[in-house]
């Protein structure tokens, strides 16, 4: 099948997303592991689905229903157990 080549805008957008957010994320990660133990800093990844759901609702107009809220509550419960477990309390 014939595939059209990407537009210059698409190439620039791809280049931007490869470079800018990646560089920022790497910088932020290394700053976090300097400030906090790696086990605490890695829990930031639990926030990704929460931010994604609310960002898509805000910018794309997607609806956030009961399933999404239930899933996010489970993520928050998991985050709570990781951050406030007795093992984590000893490492702080």
Secondary structure, DSSP 4 states (H G I P E B T S, - for coil): ---PPPPHHHHHHHHHHHHHHHHHHHHHHHHHHHHS-HHHHGGGGGHHHHHHHHHHHHHH-----HHHHHHHHHHHHHHHHHHTSHHHHHH-
